[in-house]
Amino acid sequence: MTEVRIEQPEDADGVRRLLESAFGGEDEARLVAALRPTHAWLPEFSVVAEENGRVVAYALLSRVMVGGEEALALGPVAVTPPRQRQGLGSSVVRDALRRATEARERLVLVLGEPAYYRRFGFVPAAPYGITSQWSAAGDAWQLLALRPVEARYPAAWRAL
């Protein structure tokens, strides 16, 4: 049976092993390790899927700034190779996004495969003027608005 839940401190080694296995190297594991001691680390948005005491999928939302306002970045997202294409990645991403929505977070950015992330509602970020060092990735640079933002006009507009 698979349990999707918030990462616990004792999961850190399993997350590292999963990232190294899924990505075939240490870069993503180093990223997560570098984020852990910073203000960008939000433990309530570090989600694992566990099967038989083993971490088999992972999704992380960490803090970023967009135009002076707080937002989230999704990544890394990983699934152990033998369990890929079985819905585990979607499960941890959906759970992380649900938690962020419940926490009243506003915006999530991701650099990833558009066909995959579109299923969660992500759209290309460039048309919205949100840029980063990954903007050159084209449609792979994406955003998801977690809640509506209301535009408020001054009273003079009500006369129209």
Phi, psi and omega in degrees: 000143181259131176246124175259126187201173175289139176301140175252159181307324182287353178274350188304316179294321178295322176296315179301312180298318179299312181299317180296319180290313184293325183259354177068031180180187187255356187303310183292323177295321177294321177302310181298317179297323179288329179285325187310315182274009185254171176292342180287340181284122179238094188303333180288351179243021174254106192246135177239156165248130183241137173227125178052043177077010183238134176287120182244349177207156186207142171216137181235134167247125179235163185283133171225168177247138177232110179056037179084001179244150180289141175213185180234152172245133177264124177142148358284158171240130184213150174225138178304135187311317181294344184249009179291155179064031177235012176093357182291320178298314178299322181297314182287325177294312180300319180294316179298316179294323176298315180298319179294320178296315179297331179276004178067027173293157189255319192215141176234135175249150177211147170248110184187181183296115183304319181297327179284309187284342177301327182297341179263356180104004179291146177226160178304138183277332185306317180299344180263004177075017178268119184240161175197185177294349180257007181302327181295349179285000177067228184292349176288341176273108192229163177222159175221121174276123182274339178209153179292153175239122184274134172271131180244122180263151176294160184306328181303332179291336183292341181285346181285000000 
